[in-house]
Every structure is written in C-alpha cells, then in structure tokens.
C-alpha cells in the first residue's frame, strides 16, 4: 500500500454505443478530463453507471483506463457492490490492475447493522490492500449512513482506511467525523462528494469527487483552486454558478448529465436501462437552461 492524497478527482461518464461500452469515445473522454484539471479519475462511479455494468465490464473498464492514462494521473477504483465478497474481489482486481486507491459505499439494497458495515469495509480493505475511501451518501443508499462511531471502529481495524467521501451535506456530521477520526489518525482525509466546496473545505475537506466536471471542468477547477488556498471571497461566485448547475441536473440525474455533455459537443450516448434518455423537448429545455448559466458559455465545446 502506498500513500494517496485525494485532490480534485473527476467522476467520468461511461459512453455507450448500441448498448455496449464505446472505448473510442471513452479514450477521448478520459483525455478530456486529464486536459481539464483532473488530478485523479474515479472509475466507474455512480456517475459512470457502475450499477448497470457487469463485473467483467467494470474490470475491463478499469484496466482500459489505467492503460490509457499511462501514469498521467492516479486512477481510483469504485468497488461498491451489494455483496461483500463481490466487492472484495473487485478490490483485489483493482490492486492487480494498478489502481491507486479504492472507493466503497455501503452495500446496495441491504441495510445491515453498523457492526456489519464495519466488517464489510474491513474485508474490502484487506482484499484490496490500497488506500480505502468509504463513500457516505444516505440519500442515494436508502438512508444508510456510515456513523462516526463506525468510522472510528474501522480506523482501529484497517490501517489503509484513508478517508471518507461525504455527499450528505450534513455539515454537523462531517465536523463530528473529521474531529473524531483525526484524533485517531491525523492524516485522515475528508472528501466532499459534491461540488459544494466552500463549506466542505471550511470544515476540513481536502479533496472533492466531482461529477459536474463532465459538464463544467473549468468552473470546478477554478472553485477548487480558490478553496484549496481558502480564498472563499473569490470562490463565492464560482460556488453560486455551480450550485445553479447542480440544482438543474440533480432532479434528472445521469440522463441529464449525458444530455448536457452532448449539448456541449461531447456525446457519450444514452444511459443504459432502466434509465432512459431525455426526450427531445426535455433536451431543448435543458439546453436553454444551460445557456442561461453565463459561465457555461466559457466551457470547452467538443473534446478539446
């Protein structure tokens, strides 16, 4: 296991053509992210439709990205799964493939007690033997939260437990976690799972997992840079624009992200079922709403 610092990490979409992964487009997409501020790439996250990929596809996708990136940036493997043994096997594969770190959420569908959550993450971490970041997103995961007590217990069991990625926007929870965790492990990392970076950075977050970098990487990078040096005054206007974009896309999810990317000249195809593409009228409305966000007009069109 080597040390890993979670900075500005992009969460790329997964492009499909006729229902299969389009690796030609994927290569362009990965290069786009690297050219536009990504300090790392998380593959494949929920933004990348990980739950709609088979295990074989997830492994092939990770191997492709690591080979394509060729050392230009660290690649973080999302190994979240419903079953502990499946997640653990994905973690072991990620280590063998050359991933720099792991992300794991609470198990899909199941709602185990906190003691079993700790066991779940410990098994994954041992199997992967890489820095492990636990992903806490109660809204996405049926209100299952990784409690601060579980974070401390896992620190006692797993030396490579590196940090928590939080998407709850529960600032009191985040303060409690970082306070308790850093008392045990001073270099414990708190990572924002959303682009609400000002509040997260003020609490002590040092990194961000960014889905909106698929749409507005320049804006995300500018906000990240201001927050990194705690220049919150200049960050405020950037945060306001990103909050507007997030509210616009939050309700329509992955179909909205893919439609927005296409509007900006970076077509990644349509989502896999059970998700469906936006209707033409919805796409036109989205395009109008995007154009009303002034900074979007300064973002790159196409792949360069």
N, C-alpha and C positions, 0 to 999 in steps of 0.2 A: 504494500500500500504506500502511495506517495501522497504528499500534502496537495490539497487542491483548494484554491480560493475562487469562490463563486462571485463573478463580477456581473457584467451585462451579458446575460445568456439569452439568445433568441430561441423561440419555440416554433420551428418551421411547420408550414402546412405539409401535407402529403399529397402530391399531384397524382391524379388517376386519369387514365385514358381507357375507355371501354371497360371500366371496372377493374383494371389492373394498374399497378404502380407504374408510372411513366418515369423511368430513370433518366431519360434525356432531359426532361423538364426539371427533374429533381436536381440534377447536376447544376443547371442554371440557377435554380433557387438557392442552393447551398452557396454558390459563388456570390450571388446577390447579397445574402446575409453577411458573408465574410467581408465583402466590399463596403458594407454599410454599417459597420460598427460592432458586429457581434464579437464578443470576447470568448464566446463558447456557444455550442449548439446542443440543445436537448432533443434527443431523438428516441422514439416518436412520443410526444406528449399527447394529452387530450386534444390539443390544437391540431396535432398531426393525425387525429383519428385513430389513436393507438387501440382503442377498444373495438375497432372494426377491422383490425388486422389479425391475421393468424400468427401463431408463434413463429412459424417458418418465415413469414413475411417480415415480422419485426426483427428477426435475427439477420435476414438478408439486407434489410434497410440499414441497420446499424453498421454492418460490415461494409456496405457500399459507401456510406458517409465517411467512415473512418479512413477508408482507402482514398476517397475523393479529396477529403480535406488535407490529407498527407502532412499532418503536423502543423498546419497553419493556425489551428485553434483546438482546444480540448473539446472532446465530444462526450456528452453526459447521456447515459442510457436510462431511459424510463423503463423500469421493470415491474411496474404496478400490475397486479393480477388478482383475481378472485381467490385463487388457491396459493397457499404459501409455497408449496413445492414447485409450482409453475414459475412463480416469481423468483424463487431461489435459483432455478435452472437458467432463467433469463439473466440473472445476475452473474452466474458463473460464466455464461457465454460472453457477456459484456466484458468481463475481465480478460478472457482469452482473445477477444476481438481487438482489444486495445483501448477500451473506453477509459476516460479519466476519472469518472465518478458515477454514482447511481442516484436515481430518484425513485422513491417508492411511496405510494399513497396507501391509505387504509384499504383493506380488501373490497373489491366491488361486490355489491349486493349484500354480503354478510354484515352482521353487526355484532362482532364478538366483544366480550368484555375487555377492559383496558389491559388486563394481565395477558390476554391472548394477543392483543395488538403488539405489546412489547415483545412477546415470543415471535410473532410474525416478522417484525422488523429485524430482530436479532438473528433469525435464521437466514434471512435475505442478506444481511450484512456479512455474516460469516461466509456464506457461499460466494459472495462477490469479492470480498477482501479488498474493496475500494472505498473511498470516502462515500458515505451514505447520507443523502439528504431526504428526510421524511417530509412528505407533502401533506399539508393540512388544509383541507378545503371542505368544511362541513356542508356548504350549500350544494356542492356537487356530489357529495358522498352520503346522502341521506341523513344529514345532521350528525354524522360520526366525527368526533373531534379527538385529536391526539392531546390528551390533557398534559398540563405542565408536570404533573407527577409522573406520568408515563415517560416524558422526555428525560427527566432526571434518572428514572429507573433504567432506561435504555442506555444512558451515558455510563452507568455503572456496569453494564454488561457488554457493551460493544465499543471498543476503543476507536473504531473507524466511523462511528456516528459523528458526522461532521457538522450537521446543521438542520434547521427547519425552514422549509419553504411555506409561507403562510399566505393564503388567499382569503382569509375570513374577514379581513378589515375590522377585526376586533382588537382595537389598539390596547385595551386593558389586558387582554390575553397575551398579546405579543410582548408587552412590557414584563409581565409575570414570567413568561417562558425565558426571555433573554436574561433576566435577573437571576433566576434560579439556575439556568444552565451554565452561565458564565461563572457562577460561584464554584461550579464543579470543573468546568473546562473553559478556561479563559478565552481560548480561540474559537469557541462555538460560534457558528455563523447563523445569523438570522437573514433570510432572503425573502424579499417581497414577491408574492406570486401574482401581483397585479402591478400596473404602472402608476399606482398612487404612491409615488416615491418620496414625496416630501415628508409625509407623516411617518412612513416606514423608516426613512433614513434618520429622522429626528429621534426615533425610538432606539436606533442602533443597527438597523439593517445595512449590510454592506454589499448586497447583490440584489438582482432582480431577474425573474424569469418572465420574459416579455412576449406574449402572443401578438401584441399590436405592432411589433417590429415587422410583421408581414405586410403591414399597410403603411406605417409611417416611421421607418427606421431612423430617419434624420431627426425627427422630433424626439423620439425616445432617447437617442444618443445625446442630444443636447440637454434634455432633462436630467439624464443620468449623470452627465458631467458636472452640471451645476450642483446636484445633490451630493455627489461624491465629495466635493470640497465645501459642502454645507453653505452654499450660496443660495439660500432659499428665496431671497428677494427676486433674483433674476429667474429663478426656477418657476415662480408662481404662474406666469403667463403660459409657460410650456405645459405646466400641470393642468391648467384650465382647459387648454386645447385638447390634451389627451383625455381628460375626463369627459369632454363632449363626445369624442370619438368612441370611448368605451361605452358610454350610455347608448350611443347609436347602435353599436354592434352587439351589446350584451344580450338583448332580447332575441336576436336572430342567430346567435352563436356561430358555429362553423360554416353553415351555408352563407351567412353574411360576410364572414372573413374571406371566404373563397370568391364570393361575388365582388367584394371590394378589391381584392387583388386583381381580378380580371378587369375591372373598370380601370385600374391603374396600369394595365398592359402586361400583367404577369399572371396569365391564365394557368390555373392549377387544376382545371377540370371541375367536376361536381363532386359533392360528398358521396360516400357510399351509403346505401340503405342501412339502417332505417331513416337516415337523414335524407332530405330532399333538397334539390337546388331551388333557389328563389325563382318565382315566376317573373316574366318579362316586366310586368308593371312594378313589381317589388324592386327589381334591379334598377329601373328608371328612377324610382323614388330614392333608392339608396345613392345613386349617382348624384342626384340633386342635393341630397343632404351632405354628401362628402364635399361637393364643390363649395358648400356654404361654410365649411371649416377652412378658413383662409390659409393656414399653414399646409394643408394637404396639397394645395396647388404648387408648393415648392418641393414636394417629394418627387423622387425619380419616377418617370414613366418607363415601363419596359424593364429589361433585365440589367441595365447599366446605369 
